[in-house]
Amino acid sequence: INPVSNICVNTNAFNLSAVNTGGIWSGNGITDPNAGTFDPSSAGVGSHAINYTIAGNCGDSDQIIIIVDPQANPSINPISQACLTDQPFNLISAQGGGIWSGIGITDPNIGTFDPSIAGIGTHTISYTISGNCGATDQTNITVSNSLNPSIDSVNPICISEPPIVLTADLNGGLWSGNGIVNTSLGTFNPATAGVGTHTITY
C-alpha cells in the first residue's frame, strides 16, 4: 500500500492505492472496498488500520495505519466594541494554543487587547492555530472615544410645578432617578419625586 500522511478529519474522501490493483480494501473509514475509498470523517479522529488483500493462488495482503487528526477550531468570541479608556482585556476563542495578532494585541499568547494602544477605529484581530489541521479566524473590534456627558444644571423647583425635561450636552443616553417619568426624554415630575433633594443620573 502506498503510504498516507496524517490527514485532517474534514478532508474529502479519497482513494488509496497499492502497487498491484485488483484487491479488496477493508478497515474503519473504507466506504468503497473495491476502489479503496477512505473517508476521514467516517473513520473519525484517531489511528485506523487499513488492510488491502489480493486473493488468488499467489495473493497477499498488506496493512497501513492512517492517522486522522482533529480539525482546529479557532472561532473567536466576538467583542464588537470597546472604549478607548477601557482596561486591557483578554480575548477568548473556542480552542486554546493559538497566536493572536493585530493592532492592540499586547500579548500574542493569551490574546490581551489594549484599546488605548489600538486607538480609535476598527481593528482586525486574527487568531491562528498552527499545525497539520490548523486554521485562522478573524474578528473586528471597534474602539470608540469615551463619552463624558454633562447634565445642564436645574434650579430648585416647587413640587406643584409641571414636569420639566432635563438636558445634557450629549444626546442618546438614558435618565434615571426619583421623579424621572420618561427615561429617554429625561422628563422629571416634581410631584412624583416629592419634596427633598433627588439624585438624577444620565
C-alpha positions as CSV (number, residue, x, y, z in Angstrom):
1,I,0.0,0.0,0.0
2,N,1.3,3.5,-0.9
3,P,1.7,5.3,2.5
4,V,-0.6,8.1,3.6
5,S,0.5,11.1,5.7
6,N,-1.6,12.4,8.6
7,I,-4.8,13.9,7.4
8,C,-7.5,16.1,8.8
9,V,-10.9,14.8,9.8
10,N,-12.6,17.3,7.4
11,T,-10.6,16.2,4.4
12,N,-12.6,15.0,1.5
13,A,-12.8,11.2,0.9
14,F,-10.0,9.9,-1.4
15,N,-8.9,6.6,-3.0
16,L,-6.0,4.7,-1.6
17,S,-3.6,3.0,-3.9
18,A,-1.3,0.0,-3.9
19,V,1.5,-1.5,-6.1
20,N,-0.9,-4.1,-7.6
21,T,-4.5,-3.5,-8.3
22,G,-7.5,-5.8,-8.1
23,G,-7.5,-6.3,-4.3
24,I,-10.1,-5.6,-1.7
25,W,-9.8,-2.8,0.9
26,S,-11.1,-3.0,4.5
27,G,-10.9,-1.1,7.7
28,N,-12.5,1.7,9.5
29,G,-13.3,4.6,7.1
30,I,-13.3,2.5,3.9
31,T,-16.5,3.3,2.1
32,D,-15.8,1.6,-1.2
33,P,-13.8,-1.7,-0.7
34,N,-13.2,-2.1,-4.5
35,A,-11.9,1.5,-5.2
36,G,-10.2,1.8,-1.8
37,T,-12.2,5.0,-0.9
38,F,-11.2,6.3,2.6
39,D,-13.5,8.9,4.3
40,P,-11.7,10.6,7.2
41,S,-15.0,12.0,8.6
42,S,-16.4,8.4,8.6
43,A,-13.3,7.0,10.2
44,G,-13.2,9.7,12.9
45,V,-10.2,11.1,14.8
46,G,-7.6,8.5,15.7
47,S,-5.4,5.8,14.3
48,H,-7.0,3.4,11.8
49,A,-5.6,0.1,10.5
50,I,-6.4,-0.3,6.8
51,N,-6.0,-3.7,5.0
52,Y,-5.6,-4.5,1.4
53,T,-5.9,-8.1,0.2
54,I,-5.3,-9.6,-3.2
55,A,-6.9,-13.1,-3.4
56,G,-5.8,-16.0,-5.6
57,N,-3.0,-18.6,-5.7
58,C,-0.3,-16.0,-5.3
59,G,-2.3,-13.5,-3.4
60,D,-1.1,-11.5,-0.4
61,S,-2.1,-8.7,1.9
62,D,-0.7,-5.5,3.4
63,Q,-1.7,-3.1,6.2
64,I,-1.0,0.6,6.9
65,I,-2.0,2.9,9.8
66,I,-3.8,6.1,8.8
67,I,-3.8,8.8,11.4
68,V,-6.8,11.2,11.3
69,D,-6.1,14.5,13.2
70,P,-8.9,16.8,14.6
71,Q,-9.6,20.0,12.8
72,A,-8.6,23.1,14.8
73,N,-11.4,25.4,15.9
74,P,-10.1,29.0,16.2
75,S,-13.5,30.6,16.4
76,I,-13.2,33.9,18.3
77,N,-15.9,35.0,20.8
78,P,-16.9,38.4,19.2
79,I,-16.2,41.7,21.0
80,S,-17.8,44.3,18.8
81,Q,-16.9,47.5,20.7
82,A,-14.6,48.8,23.3
83,C,-14.0,52.3,24.8
84,L,-10.6,54.0,24.5
85,T,-10.3,54.2,28.3
86,D,-11.2,50.6,28.9
87,Q,-8.7,48.4,30.7
88,P,-6.8,45.8,28.6
89,F,-8.7,42.5,28.4
90,N,-8.1,39.0,27.1
91,L,-9.9,37.8,24.0
92,I,-11.4,34.3,24.1
93,S,-11.5,31.6,21.4
94,A,-13.1,28.1,21.1
95,Q,-9.7,26.4,21.3
96,G,-6.5,27.4,23.0
97,G,-2.9,27.1,21.9
98,G,-3.0,29.7,19.1
99,I,-1.4,33.0,18.5
100,W,-3.2,36.4,18.4
101,S,-2.2,39.2,16.2
102,G,-3.4,42.7,15.2
103,I,-3.2,46.3,16.3
104,G,-3.8,46.5,20.0
105,I,-2.6,43.0,20.9
106,T,0.0,43.3,23.6
107,D,0.3,39.6,24.5
108,P,0.0,37.3,21.5
109,N,-0.1,34.1,23.6
110,I,-3.1,34.9,25.8
111,G,-4.7,37.4,23.5
112,T,-4.5,40.6,25.5
113,F,-6.1,43.6,23.7
114,D,-5.4,47.2,24.9
115,P,-7.9,49.7,23.5
116,S,-5.6,52.6,24.3
117,I,-2.8,51.1,22.3
118,A,-5.1,50.2,19.4
119,G,-6.5,53.7,19.3
120,I,-9.9,54.9,17.9
121,G,-11.1,53.0,14.9
122,T,-11.9,49.5,13.7
123,H,-9.2,46.9,14.1
124,T,-9.0,43.4,12.6
125,I,-7.7,40.8,15.1
126,S,-6.5,37.4,13.9
127,Y,-6.2,34.1,15.9
128,T,-4.2,31.3,14.3
129,I,-3.8,27.7,15.4
130,S,-0.9,26.1,13.6
131,G,-0.2,22.5,12.8
132,N,-1.4,19.9,10.3
133,C,-5.1,20.8,10.7
134,G,-4.6,24.4,11.8
135,A,-6.9,27.3,11.0
136,T,-7.4,31.0,11.4
137,D,-10.3,33.2,12.5
138,Q,-10.7,37.0,12.4
139,T,-12.9,39.5,14.3
140,N,-13.2,43.3,14.1
141,I,-13.1,45.4,17.3
142,T,-14.2,49.0,17.1
143,V,-12.6,51.3,19.7
144,S,-14.6,54.5,20.4
145,N,-13.8,57.6,22.2
146,S,-15.1,57.6,25.8
147,L,-18.2,59.7,26.4
148,N,-18.4,62.0,29.3
149,P,-21.9,63.5,29.5
150,S,-22.6,66.7,31.4
151,I,-26.1,67.4,32.7
152,D,-27.3,71.0,32.4
153,S,-28.0,72.4,35.9
154,V,-31.5,72.8,37.3
155,N,-32.6,75.4,39.8
156,P,-34.7,74.4,42.8
157,I,-38.3,73.9,41.7
158,C,-41.6,73.8,43.5
159,I,-43.5,70.5,44.0
160,S,-46.5,72.0,42.2
161,E,-44.7,72.9,39.0
162,P,-45.4,70.9,35.9
163,P,-42.9,68.2,34.7
164,I,-39.7,69.5,33.1
165,V,-37.4,67.9,30.5
166,L,-33.8,67.7,31.7
167,T,-31.0,68.2,29.1
168,A,-27.3,67.3,28.7
169,D,-24.5,68.2,26.4
170,L,-24.7,64.7,24.7
171,N,-27.8,63.1,23.3
172,G,-28.8,59.4,23.2
173,G,-28.5,58.5,26.9
174,L,-30.9,57.2,29.4
175,W,-32.1,59.1,32.5
176,S,-32.8,57.5,35.9
177,G,-33.6,58.6,39.4
178,N,-36.5,59.5,41.6
179,G,-39.0,61.6,39.7
180,I,-37.9,60.5,36.2
181,V,-41.1,59.5,34.4
182,N,-39.6,59.2,30.9
183,T,-36.1,57.7,30.8
184,S,-35.5,58.5,27.1
185,L,-36.6,62.2,27.2
186,G,-35.4,62.9,30.7
187,T,-38.8,64.1,31.9
188,F,-38.7,64.9,35.6
189,N,-42.0,65.3,37.6
190,P,-41.6,67.2,40.9
191,A,-44.9,65.7,42.2
192,T,-43.7,62.2,41.6
193,A,-40.3,62.9,43.2
194,G,-41.7,64.6,46.2
195,V,-40.2,67.2,48.5
196,G,-36.4,66.8,49.0
197,T,-33.1,66.5,47.2
198,H,-33.0,63.9,44.4
199,T,-30.0,62.5,42.6
200,I,-30.6,62.1,38.8
201,T,-28.3,60.0,36.7
202,Y,-27.7,60.3,32.9
